[in-house]
Amino acid sequence: MKIVGKVLTGMGVLALMMSCSTGFEGKGDDAYKIAQRLQGEQKRYQQKMAYMMYDKAVKSKKDKISPKLRNRYVEMILVRAGMVLNEGAANSDAIPLFIEDLDKYLTPDVSPELKQQYASFLVQLADTNMANEQYVKALSTFDKAMSVANNKSVIEVKKNQLLSKIATDNYEMAEAEYKIAREDKDEEGFIKAEYYTLVSMLYDSTNAKAKKLLSDIYKENKATYSAYVRVIEGYSDTAIFKRVNKWDILLAVPVLQQKGSSVTSIINIYNNSYNPLRMKASDFKLVNESGKEFAASAARIEPEMLDQQHETKCKLTFNGVSGKIVKVIYRNGDHYTEKNMM
């Protein structure tokens, strides 16, 4: 009863003060001042009222917003956004809306202290993304925080630590999968190892060990479709998975024999795209270590139209080939895929 009485008293005071104010900004100022003197639920209630009144004031004045109103509005957005985040609702639909308004109204006349508070809020949001293993979101949020922070160095350290963690964790998983796959001659294990190595190299492309491991894995996987969706289960960050699992057409090359400048091959192709593919030999090309492409000689491929969710085997010959072949590519209009050989 005491708590209810205090809340009602606070609301009564607010109503009395607001009755003396005119316009949304004045009512927001009244709630803002009352909130400074309160604690707990009463304080949060007044802050919510201030936010609502300032929101209406800002959106009614549009381009005629005073520095005082703008700063108080930004402050109350941060308070409201912080409340939502502290309640464990990082995925709430409200968070992007708060951020959208903050970005819109964070002009040069907003105080450096509020800009730093915004950066701190973004860091807290990024930390929550990390805890939920939403690493791509976390990285982009750290970048956003650095764009508004007065002191960027601390945020940059946190971002670099996350980059290192993603790269290291995935390299270690790749190495473990590769060792097991070699011992067990496990096709799926090699595909898993390829996936984890590619993820690692997204975030640290300079790791010589990862480069060597990926080359070894590519050699093992030449004859196999790199169908990551078939072997990677329970991936926590769909954004990372989509960056690696980017081909909707898959290739496997069980045979690639070179004699002089002539190469004979068997290339399997699986169409997982949204459209049937008209099969032409010239759409298949070998690529050497210098990036030069060599198209396949004319040959009949059956079927002529490869339907979705279907595969076919192509016996192809390539002439005039030079250098070491590093990958096979398929390019048909907007459709593209590749298979690395080493």
C-alpha positions as CSV (number, residue, x, y, z in Angstrom):
1,M,0.0,0.0,0.0
2,K,2.9,2.4,0.8
3,I,4.4,1.8,-2.7
4,V,1.0,2.3,-4.4
5,G,0.6,5.5,-2.4
6,K,4.0,6.8,-3.4
7,V,3.3,6.1,-7.1
8,L,0.0,7.8,-6.9
9,T,1.5,10.7,-5.1
10,G,4.2,11.0,-7.8
11,M,1.6,10.9,-10.5
12,G,-0.4,13.5,-8.7
13,V,2.6,15.9,-8.5
14,L,3.3,15.3,-12.2
15,A,-0.3,16.1,-13.1
16,L,-0.2,19.3,-11.0
17,M,3.0,20.4,-12.6
18,M,1.9,19.5,-16.1
19,S,-1.3,21.4,-15.7
20,C,0.9,24.6,-15.3
21,S,2.9,23.8,-18.4
22,T,2.0,24.4,-22.0
23,G,2.9,22.2,-24.9
24,F,4.7,18.8,-25.2
25,E,8.1,20.2,-24.4
26,G,6.9,21.9,-21.2
27,K,5.2,18.7,-20.0
28,G,8.4,16.8,-20.8
29,D,10.5,19.3,-18.8
30,D,8.1,18.9,-15.8
31,A,8.4,15.1,-15.9
32,Y,12.2,15.4,-16.4
33,K,12.6,17.6,-13.3
34,I,10.4,15.3,-11.2
35,A,12.4,12.3,-12.2
36,Q,15.6,13.9,-10.9
37,R,14.2,13.8,-7.3
38,L,12.8,10.2,-7.4
39,Q,14.1,6.7,-7.2
40,G,13.0,3.3,-8.4
41,E,9.7,2.7,-10.2
42,Q,8.5,6.3,-9.7
43,K,11.7,7.6,-11.3
44,R,11.3,5.2,-14.3
45,Y,7.7,6.2,-14.7
46,Q,8.6,10.0,-14.9
47,Q,11.4,9.3,-17.3
48,K,9.0,7.4,-19.5
49,M,6.6,10.3,-19.4
50,A,9.4,12.8,-20.2
51,Y,10.5,10.6,-23.2
52,M,6.9,10.4,-24.5
53,M,6.4,14.2,-24.2
54,Y,9.8,15.0,-25.8
55,D,9.2,12.6,-28.6
56,K,5.9,14.4,-29.4
57,A,7.6,17.8,-29.1
58,V,10.5,16.9,-31.4
59,K,8.3,15.3,-34.0
60,S,6.0,18.3,-34.0
61,K,8.8,20.9,-34.3
62,K,10.9,18.9,-36.9
63,D,13.6,21.3,-38.0
64,K,13.0,23.9,-35.2
65,I,14.4,21.8,-32.4
66,S,16.4,23.8,-29.8
67,P,19.7,22.4,-28.5
68,K,18.1,21.9,-25.0
69,L,15.2,19.9,-26.3
70,R,17.4,17.8,-28.6
71,N,19.8,17.0,-25.7
72,R,17.1,16.1,-23.3
73,Y,15.3,14.0,-25.9
74,V,18.5,12.1,-26.7
75,E,19.1,11.6,-23.0
76,M,15.6,10.1,-22.5
77,I,15.9,7.8,-25.5
78,L,19.1,6.5,-24.0
79,V,17.4,6.0,-20.6
80,R,14.5,4.1,-22.2
81,A,16.8,2.0,-24.5
82,G,19.0,1.2,-21.4
83,M,15.9,0.0,-19.5
84,V,14.9,-2.3,-22.3
85,L,18.4,-3.7,-22.7
86,N,18.8,-4.2,-18.9
87,E,15.6,-6.1,-18.8
88,G,17.3,-8.7,-21.1
89,A,15.4,-7.7,-24.2
90,A,18.3,-7.1,-26.6
91,N,16.2,-8.7,-29.4
92,S,13.2,-6.4,-28.7
93,D,11.8,-4.6,-31.7
94,A,12.1,-1.4,-29.7
95,I,15.9,-1.4,-29.7
96,P,16.3,-0.7,-33.5
97,L,13.7,2.0,-33.2
98,F,15.6,3.7,-30.4
99,I,18.8,3.5,-32.4
100,E,17.1,4.9,-35.5
101,D,16.0,7.9,-33.5
102,L,19.4,8.4,-31.8
103,D,21.1,8.3,-35.2
104,K,18.6,10.8,-36.6
105,Y,18.9,13.3,-33.7
106,L,22.5,12.9,-32.7
107,T,23.7,16.2,-34.4
108,P,26.8,18.2,-33.5
109,D,24.9,20.2,-30.9
110,V,24.4,17.1,-28.8
111,S,26.8,17.1,-25.8
112,P,30.0,14.9,-25.9
113,E,28.8,13.3,-22.7
114,L,25.6,12.0,-24.3
115,K,27.5,10.8,-27.4
116,Q,29.7,8.8,-25.0
117,Q,26.7,7.5,-23.3
118,Y,25.3,6.3,-26.6
119,A,28.6,4.6,-27.4
120,S,28.5,2.9,-24.0
121,F,24.9,1.7,-24.7
122,L,26.1,0.3,-28.1
123,V,29.0,-1.5,-26.4
124,Q,26.6,-3.0,-23.9
125,L,24.4,-4.1,-26.8
126,A,27.4,-5.6,-28.6
127,D,28.3,-7.5,-25.4
128,T,24.8,-9.0,-25.3
129,N,25.1,-10.0,-29.0
130,M,28.4,-11.7,-28.1
131,A,26.8,-13.6,-25.2
132,N,24.1,-14.8,-27.7
133,E,26.9,-15.8,-30.2
134,Q,25.6,-13.2,-32.7
135,Y,29.1,-12.2,-33.7
136,V,28.4,-10.4,-36.9
137,K,25.9,-8.2,-35.1
138,A,28.4,-7.6,-32.3
139,L,31.1,-6.5,-34.7
140,S,28.9,-4.1,-36.6
141,T,27.6,-2.7,-33.3
142,F,31.2,-2.1,-32.1
143,D,31.9,-0.3,-35.3
144,K,28.9,1.9,-34.7
145,A,30.0,2.6,-31.2
146,M,33.4,3.7,-32.4
147,S,31.8,6.1,-34.9
148,V,30.2,8.1,-32.0
149,A,32.6,7.6,-29.1
150,N,34.9,10.2,-27.8
151,N,37.3,7.5,-26.7
152,K,37.5,4.8,-29.4
153,S,40.5,2.8,-28.1
154,V,38.7,0.7,-25.5
155,I,36.0,-0.2,-28.0
156,E,38.6,-1.1,-30.6
157,V,40.3,-3.4,-28.1
158,K,37.0,-5.2,-27.5
159,K,36.3,-5.6,-31.2
160,N,39.8,-7.0,-31.9
161,Q,39.4,-9.4,-29.1
162,L,36.2,-10.7,-30.6
163,L,37.8,-11.0,-34.1
164,S,40.6,-13.0,-32.6
165,K,38.2,-15.2,-30.7
166,I,36.1,-16.0,-33.8
167,A,39.2,-16.8,-35.8
168,T,40.9,-18.9,-33.1
169,D,37.8,-20.9,-32.1
170,N,37.0,-21.8,-35.7
171,Y,40.6,-22.7,-36.6
172,E,40.8,-25.0,-33.6
173,M,37.5,-26.7,-34.6
174,A,38.7,-27.0,-38.2
175,E,42.0,-28.6,-37.1
176,A,40.2,-31.1,-34.9
177,E,37.6,-32.1,-37.7
178,Y,40.5,-32.4,-40.2
179,K,42.5,-34.8,-38.0
180,I,39.4,-37.0,-37.3
181,A,38.4,-37.0,-41.0
182,R,41.9,-38.2,-42.0
183,E,41.8,-41.0,-39.5
184,D,38.3,-42.1,-40.4
185,K,38.3,-41.2,-44.1
186,D,35.2,-39.2,-43.3
187,E,33.9,-37.2,-46.2
188,E,31.6,-35.1,-44.0
189,G,34.4,-34.4,-41.6
190,F,36.5,-32.8,-44.4
191,I,33.5,-30.6,-45.4
192,K,33.1,-29.5,-41.7
193,A,36.8,-28.7,-41.6
194,E,36.6,-26.7,-44.8
195,Y,33.7,-24.6,-43.4
196,Y,35.3,-23.9,-40.1
197,T,38.6,-22.9,-41.8
198,L,36.8,-20.5,-44.1
199,V,35.0,-18.9,-41.1
200,S,38.3,-18.5,-39.3
201,M,39.9,-16.8,-42.4
202,L,37.0,-14.4,-42.7
203,Y,38.2,-12.8,-39.5
204,D,42.0,-13.4,-39.8
205,S,43.0,-13.8,-43.4
206,T,46.7,-13.6,-42.5
207,N,46.9,-16.8,-40.5
208,A,49.5,-18.9,-42.4
209,K,48.5,-22.1,-40.5
210,A,44.8,-21.6,-41.6
211,K,45.9,-21.0,-45.2
212,K,47.9,-24.2,-45.2
213,L,45.1,-26.2,-43.6
214,L,42.6,-24.8,-46.1
215,S,44.8,-25.8,-49.0
216,D,45.1,-29.4,-47.6
217,I,41.4,-29.6,-47.1
218,Y,40.6,-28.4,-50.7
219,K,42.8,-31.2,-52.0
220,E,40.8,-33.7,-50.0
221,N,37.4,-32.3,-51.0
222,K,37.9,-32.0,-54.8
223,A,35.6,-34.9,-55.6
224,T,33.0,-33.8,-53.0
225,Y,30.3,-31.2,-53.0
226,S,31.0,-28.6,-50.3
227,A,27.5,-28.8,-49.0
228,Y,27.9,-27.1,-45.7
229,V,24.2,-27.0,-45.0
230,R,24.3,-30.8,-44.9
231,V,26.9,-31.1,-42.2
232,I,26.9,-27.9,-40.1
233,E,24.1,-28.2,-37.5
234,G,23.0,-25.8,-34.9
235,Y,25.1,-22.8,-36.2
236,S,24.5,-20.0,-33.7
237,D,25.2,-17.1,-36.1
238,T,23.2,-17.3,-39.3
239,A,25.0,-14.2,-40.7
240,I,28.4,-15.9,-40.6
241,F,26.9,-19.1,-42.1
242,K,25.4,-17.2,-45.0
243,R,28.8,-15.5,-45.7
244,V,30.5,-18.9,-46.1
245,N,27.6,-20.9,-47.5
246,K,27.2,-18.5,-50.5
247,W,27.0,-20.8,-53.5
248,D,23.6,-22.1,-54.6
249,I,25.3,-24.3,-57.3
250,L,27.8,-26.9,-56.2
251,L,30.7,-28.5,-58.1
252,A,32.7,-31.6,-57.5
253,V,35.7,-32.7,-59.6
254,P,36.4,-36.4,-59.2
255,V,38.7,-36.4,-62.3
256,L,41.1,-33.7,-63.6
257,Q,43.9,-35.1,-65.7
258,Q,46.4,-32.8,-67.5
259,K,48.7,-33.9,-70.4
260,G,50.6,-31.0,-71.7
261,S,48.1,-28.2,-72.6
262,S,45.1,-30.5,-72.6
263,V,43.0,-31.4,-69.6
264,T,40.3,-34.0,-69.4
265,S,37.8,-33.9,-66.6
266,I,34.7,-35.2,-65.0
267,I,32.8,-32.4,-63.3
268,N,29.6,-33.0,-61.3
269,I,27.2,-30.1,-60.9
270,Y,24.3,-29.8,-58.5
271,N,21.7,-27.1,-59.0
272,N,20.4,-25.7,-55.8
273,S,19.4,-22.4,-57.3
274,Y,15.9,-21.0,-57.9
275,N,16.1,-21.6,-61.7
276,P,16.7,-24.4,-64.1
277,L,20.2,-24.1,-65.8
278,R,20.8,-24.4,-69.5
279,M,23.9,-26.5,-69.6
280,K,26.7,-25.4,-72.0
281,A,30.3,-26.7,-71.9
282,S,31.7,-23.2,-72.4
283,D,30.3,-22.1,-69.1
284,F,32.8,-24.3,-67.3
285,K,36.3,-22.9,-67.0
286,L,39.6,-23.8,-65.4
287,V,41.5,-21.0,-63.6
288,N,45.3,-21.1,-63.1
289,E,47.4,-19.5,-60.4
290,S,47.7,-16.3,-62.4
291,G,43.9,-16.0,-62.7
292,K,43.8,-16.9,-66.4
293,E,40.6,-18.8,-67.4
294,F,40.3,-21.6,-69.9
295,A,36.9,-22.5,-71.2
296,A,35.8,-26.1,-71.9
297,S,35.7,-27.3,-75.5
298,A,32.2,-27.8,-77.1
299,A,30.5,-30.9,-75.8
300,R,27.0,-32.2,-75.3
301,I,25.8,-32.2,-71.7
302,E,22.7,-34.2,-70.7
303,P,20.3,-33.0,-69.7
304,E,20.3,-29.8,-71.7
305,M,18.2,-28.1,-68.9
306,L,19.3,-29.0,-65.3
307,D,16.3,-28.6,-63.0
308,Q,16.4,-27.4,-59.4
309,Q,17.5,-30.0,-56.9
310,H,19.1,-32.1,-59.6
311,E,22.7,-33.0,-60.6
312,T,24.5,-34.2,-63.6
313,K,27.9,-35.5,-64.6
314,C,29.8,-33.5,-67.3
315,K,32.8,-35.1,-69.2
316,L,34.7,-32.1,-70.5
317,T,38.0,-31.3,-72.2
318,F,40.0,-28.1,-71.9
319,N,42.6,-27.1,-74.5
320,G,45.4,-24.6,-74.5
321,V,45.8,-24.8,-70.7
322,S,48.9,-23.5,-69.0
323,G,50.1,-23.1,-65.5
324,K,48.9,-24.8,-62.3
325,I,45.1,-25.2,-62.1
326,V,43.8,-23.9,-58.8
327,K,40.0,-23.9,-59.3
328,V,37.1,-24.8,-61.5
329,I,34.4,-22.2,-62.1
330,Y,30.9,-22.2,-63.6
331,R,29.6,-19.0,-64.9
332,N,26.2,-18.8,-66.6
333,G,24.7,-15.2,-66.7
334,D,24.1,-14.2,-63.0
335,H,24.8,-17.8,-61.8
336,Y,28.3,-18.4,-60.5
337,T,30.1,-21.0,-58.4
338,E,33.6,-22.3,-58.0
339,K,35.5,-25.3,-56.7
340,N,38.9,-24.8,-55.3
341,M,41.4,-27.5,-56.1
342,M,44.2,-26.5,-53.7
